[in-house]
Amino acid sequence: MRVILFGTYDTETTPRVQVLIEGLRANGVEVFECNVPLRMRTAQRVALLKQPWRLPQFGWQIFQCWRRLSQQAVRLPEADAVIVGYLGAFDIHLAKQLFPKTPLVLDCMATLGGATLDRGMQGAGDFKTALAQRIDAAAFRLASLVMVDTEEQLQTLPATVRAKGIVVLVGAPGRWLAAGEQAHKSRERAKSQLEQPLKVLFFGNYIPLQGVPVIGEAIAQVKAPLVVTLIGDGQTRAETERALGAKKDEIIWKQWVNGDDLPKLVASQDVCLGIFGTTAKAQRVVPNKAYQGVAAGCVVITSDTEPQRRVLGDNVLFVPPGNAHKLAKAIEKLARDRTEVTTYQEKAYTLAREQFTPEAIVKPLLERLR
């Protein structure tokens, strides 16, 4: 089988595509990339709906990317399928022009319309949200297969689209598993680490779904010694700093860590925090950081939602969404009971290698393509 990964996706900020590439290749599929990253995060794309004066600049960036994609496409062999990487609601239109007879797979971890609602930028009846939903609908019409990451996300799609939908979990790229492997060996050699303060880390772009202010409020309540690292910036950063109160100055703040260094940094921690938001989308997803945290061999603490409990089982710690007090208690218990830390690190390490490798993750997609 021969597959083309196509679009303006960026594996640095969206590792989902990297997992697909690694997984397909591990299963013997010949994979070609036709990729020119558009250096624009989801939040920036959604913000265009509120800032239409930026559309000409966006249009120019898209034109430059598409021009280069078109140049790459003519050098590619014929393929059995073209997977349009996330966020591909615009890119799929170019893919249809370049590969008119080839089935198109749209990777739809999030719709543009859903992203506007989740970030609290518009209401359900707002014109801008309606426009985003029409953009999504146009993309769905061109897709032969629509790929989502949870059953709950699948149910949000229109009935006509759901019929051609498929659930493919996110998983973790190989470099995360490698970092976890190295950390696992190091922990086996250095039992003295159990005597150090608990190391807790969060990384993300501070969108409401992630509930980072809940993390700030929880850290402020913990009495046990901690070393806390918060990576990223975004919409709720200021609110998070206020929630931390006096502990704000004790935090190790990092604007971001590049894709090569982030897995090793996360793997060096005891605890990787997931999401704690209460938005509708937060109840439907299993975040990247949950997969990456277990792949890195960390104790993962995240919100107790149906999709996360179904996918992660009893291998991580759950707290109610939005509940800073329960999160603080979970962190404090780990800080005082390092045996439990070791237990959950081992569970995470095993889970990731049994179920979340790229090779395992793509099996449902591979069966559907065949």
NORGI-V488718 format. One record per pair of residues at least 6 apart in sequence whose C-alpha atoms are under 8 Angstrom apart, sorted by the first residue. I is the first residue (numbers start at 1). GAP is how many residues later the second one is. Records with the same first field share a line. If there is no record, write none. Layout:
I = GAP + GAP
This chain:
1 = 27 + 28 + 29 + 78 + 79
2 = 27 + 28 + 29 + 30 + 76 + 77 + 78 + 79
3 = 26 + 27 + 28 + 29 + 76 + 77 + 78 + 79 + 80
4 = 27 + 28 + 29 + 30 + 75 + 77 + 78 + 79
5 = 16 + 26 + 27 + 28 + 29 + 30 + 77 + 78 + 79 + 80
6 = 27 + 28 + 29 + 76 + 77 + 78 + 79 + 89
7 = 27 + 28 + 29 + 30 + 62 + 77 + 78 + 81 + 84 + 85 + 88
8 = 27 + 28 + 29 + 30 + 57 + 77 + 79 + 80 + 83
9 = 8 + 26 + 27 + 28 + 29 + 76 + 77 + 78 + 79
10 = 27 + 28 + 29
11 = 6 + 7
12 = 246 + 247
13 = 28 + 246
14 = 72
15 = 157 + 158 + 273
16 = 70 + 154 + 155 + 156 + 157
17 = 68 + 69
18 = 155
19 = 151 + 152 + 153 + 154 + 155 + 339 + 342
20 = 338 + 341 + 342
21 = 10
22 = 151 + 152 + 336 + 337
23 = 334 + 335 + 336 + 337 + 338 + 339
24 = 6 + 7 + 334 + 335 + 338 + 342
25 = 6
26 = 332 + 333
27 = 332
32 = 44
34 = 35 + 38 + 39
35 = 34
36 = 29 + 30 + 32 + 33
37 = 28
38 = 23 + 24 + 27
42 = 45
46 = 66 + 69 + 70
48 = 6 + 7
49 = 79 + 83
50 = 71 + 78
66 = 28
70 = 28
73 = 25
79 = 23
80 = 22 + 23
81 = 21 + 22 + 23 + 24 + 288
82 = 13 + 17 + 20 + 21 + 22 + 23
83 = 21 + 22 + 23 + 24
84 = 7 + 8 + 11 + 20 + 21 + 22 + 23
85 = 21 + 22
86 = 20 + 21 + 22 + 23
87 = 20 + 21 + 23
88 = 18 + 19 + 20 + 51
89 = 17 + 23 + 46 + 47 + 49 + 50
90 = 45 + 49
92 = 12 + 14 + 47 + 50 + 51
93 = 46 + 49
95 = 9
96 = 8 + 46
103 = 40 + 41 + 42
104 = 38 + 39 + 40 + 41
105 = 38 + 39 + 40 + 41 + 42
106 = 33 + 34 + 37 + 38 + 39 + 40 + 41
107 = 39 + 40 + 41
108 = 38 + 39 + 40
109 = 38 + 39 + 40 + 44
110 = 38 + 43
111 = 22 + 25
112 = 20 + 21 + 23 + 24
113 = 16 + 17 + 18 + 19 + 20 + 23
114 = 19 + 167
116 = 6 + 13 + 16
117 = 6 + 7 + 12
118 = 90 + 91 + 161 + 162 + 163
119 = 88 + 89 + 90
122 = 6 + 7
123 = 6
124 = 6
140 = 6 + 21
144 = 20
145 = 19 + 20 + 21
146 = 15 + 16 + 18 + 19 + 20
147 = 18 + 19 + 20 + 21
148 = 6 + 17 + 18 + 19 + 20 + 21
149 = 18 + 19 + 20 + 21 + 136 + 137
150 = 17 + 18 + 19 + 134 + 135 + 136 + 157
151 = 16 + 133 + 156
152 = 132 + 133 + 155
153 = 131 + 132
154 = 8 + 11 + 12 + 13
155 = 7
166 = 198 + 199
167 = 197
168 = 193 + 194 + 196 + 197
169 = 192
170 = 118 + 121 + 186 + 191
171 = 117 + 120 + 121 + 185 + 186 + 187 + 190
172 = 116 + 119 + 120 + 123 + 184 + 185 + 186
173 = 184 + 185
174 = 183 + 184
175 = 85 + 88
176 = 87 + 88 + 116 + 119 + 120
177 = 118 + 119 + 175 + 176 + 180
178 = 118
179 = 84 + 85 + 88 + 117
180 = 83 + 84 + 87 + 115 + 116 + 117 + 169
181 = 115 + 116
183 = 84 + 85 + 113 + 114
184 = 113 + 165
187 = 6
194 = 144
197 = 28 + 29 + 30 + 138
198 = 27 + 28 + 29 + 72 + 73 + 136 + 137
199 = 27 + 28 + 29 + 30 + 70 + 71 + 72
200 = 26 + 27 + 28 + 29 + 69 + 70 + 71 + 72 + 73
201 = 27 + 28 + 29 + 30 + 65 + 68 + 70 + 71 + 72
202 = 27 + 28 + 29 + 70 + 71 + 72
203 = 27 + 28 + 29 + 70 + 86
204 = 6 + 27 + 28 + 29
205 = 27 + 28 + 29 + 30
206 = 6 + 26 + 27 + 28 + 29 + 30 + 31
207 = 27 + 28 + 29
208 = 27 + 28 + 69 + 70 + 71
209 = 66 + 67 + 68 + 69 + 70 + 72 + 73
210 = 64 + 65 + 66 + 67 + 72
211 = 64 + 65 + 66 + 67 + 111
212 = 24 + 25 + 28 + 63 + 64 + 65
213 = 23 + 24 + 26 + 27 + 28 + 30
214 = 26 + 29 + 62 + 63 + 108 + 109 + 110
215 = 25 + 61 + 109 + 112
216 = 24 + 25 + 26 + 27 + 28
217 = 23 + 26 + 27 + 107
218 = 26 + 106 + 107 + 108 + 109 + 110
219 = 25 + 28 + 109
220 = 23 + 24 + 25 + 26 + 27
221 = 104 + 107
222 = 106 + 107 + 109 + 110
223 = 109
224 = 108 + 111 + 112
225 = 110
226 = 109
227 = 24 + 25
228 = 22 + 23 + 24
229 = 22 + 23 + 24 + 25
230 = 21 + 22 + 23 + 24
231 = 22 + 23 + 24 + 25 + 26
232 = 22 + 23 + 24
233 = 22 + 23
241 = 7
242 = 6
263 = 29 + 33
264 = 32
266 = 6 + 27 + 30 + 32
267 = 26 + 29 + 30 + 31
269 = 29
270 = 28 + 29 + 71 + 75
271 = 27 + 28 + 29 + 30
272 = 17 + 18 + 21 + 26 + 27 + 28 + 29
273 = 16 + 17 + 20 + 27 + 28 + 29
274 = 13 + 15 + 16 + 26 + 27 + 28 + 29
275 = 7 + 12 + 27 + 28
276 = 6 + 26 + 27 + 44 + 45 + 46 + 47
277 = 26 + 44 + 45
278 = 43 + 44
283 = 22 + 23 + 24
284 = 21 + 22 + 23
285 = 22 + 23
286 = 21 + 22 + 25
290 = 10 + 12
291 = 61 + 65
293 = 6 + 7
294 = 6 + 51 + 54 + 55 + 57 + 58
295 = 53 + 54 + 57 + 58 + 61
296 = 53
297 = 48 + 49 + 51 + 52
298 = 46 + 47 + 50 + 51
299 = 17 + 18 + 42 + 45 + 46 + 49
300 = 16 + 17 + 44 + 48
301 = 15 + 16 + 17 + 18
302 = 14 + 15 + 16 + 17
303 = 15 + 16 + 17 + 18 + 19
304 = 14 + 15 + 16 + 17
305 = 15 + 16
315 = 29 + 32 + 33 + 36
316 = 28 + 31 + 32
317 = 13
319 = 7 + 8 + 11
320 = 6
334 = 6 + 7
355 = 6
